[in-house]
Amino acid sequence: MKAICLALACLALVVLAENSALPALPDPKLPLPRSYTVECHMVLVPGKSVAAVVPELDDETRVVAGWAKLQAMIARGEVTLADYLLGKGFERSDISAGSLVDAKYPTEYEDAKLPWPLPVTAQSLERLKFWPHVGIVPTAFDAVNVGPTLSTEIKRTTDPGLLQCELTFRHVHPPRERQFDAGRLPNGERLAYWMSDFTELRTQTQVFVESGRPKLVGVHRLPRAEGLFELVMLTVTEDPCPVPASRAANAPRWTVQAGVQMVAVPMAQACALMPELRGAASFPSAEARLQEMLAAGEAELLGWPVVEGFCPPAPNPDDPLPVIAVAESFDQVRYPSEFEPPRVPGWGDPAARVVFSGGWYLQALHAPTAFDRRATGPALELRGKIDPGHGLELKVKTQLVWLAAMEPAIGARADRLDAPSITQPRFRVLEAQAPLHVRRETRQLLGVFPERRAQPRMIFFLLHVRVQPAPTPL
């Protein structure tokens, strides 16, 4: 009898221990962390207009009216919207956004090879004018991210109307090629090689902002553009708190479904849609209109990664968010990264005694000796854990990469020689990430990326997340 009682007591302790191991469930009465939307406009303004625009934007009492005037100037084409970034996240966490191009440029070159010594005769000098290959070939390359990046951290203050914003902004403009002299050919034509110059604008500061009120955080003069300035406007808006949902009792796991729709919209229609996509109340109708545009062929679907996974309880609340689901649709693009200079014949080689007429003899092209690769396409990564008292803590990171162009990167050649050129890839990289606390479902605008091309367009990242209790496997 004592043994039976002891066994029952042990069984009760085991059940109690298992129940106590279940995670604390979200309590709808507890407040959620504050969520914010950060917008950054980069506007190019001619120098003659800066003196009239900046004082109004820098005055807290006139900044709203000044920003409205600047937006009207953008619509009239008097100033240019260089780029736009949007990011979402929680207070005291890093809210970042970027719109980058992976640009490659040569950094080391192979000297031009000419026969030496050679007999100085009229015949040899005539042949030298048509030597097989005269050029300075790039042998090493480097890469730089061209485009804007933004990193912010928002903190509340004792003043309910003011937010403290720690801001790091960086904008690298497309490179400009500078030409350097590299000698001349026997016929008098000049040789040259090119190097890339980059313009980088950077702001690192701490400012106080009001929710929904624009603020001027940077005025940069572009060194390469005559009399052109870039104004950086920051707007931080507090997002509405989601409505708590009823929860299933004692649910140790939750299933998460997430998807990001990547849609390209012509610039005119995108500018009309963007204010509605940013609003929580107007988002559903704007999203429905966007789907109608896709069906009618007025917009282009660039990608739609979708994931689903289980979010287990975290043993330690301080542990980093584990990856619960990943979706990738990649095309591996291979390209040459190192080259061997052309092999030209020596002066005593019979090939060198060929009479070149109407062209030239080339023994070998720029032979690639090493290759690299880059994954292109859409991707989505979902991390998450159960956050006691606040629902599920998730982090969504999505990316869209494509090959924008193959650009010539020839080191140098005489202009009269139609020498084969070395090309290097230019990749377009769009990335957005946001931390979320979700109790049932959320649909929101995750990222906005202007695309400068013959027909300008805007690329929207639309996020949809749904969570629900999941049964425990036996």
Order of alpha helices (4+ residues) and beta strands (2+ residues): alpha-beta-alpha-alpha-beta-beta-alpha-beta-beta-beta-beta-beta-beta-alpha-alpha-beta-beta-beta-beta-beta-beta-beta-beta-beta-beta
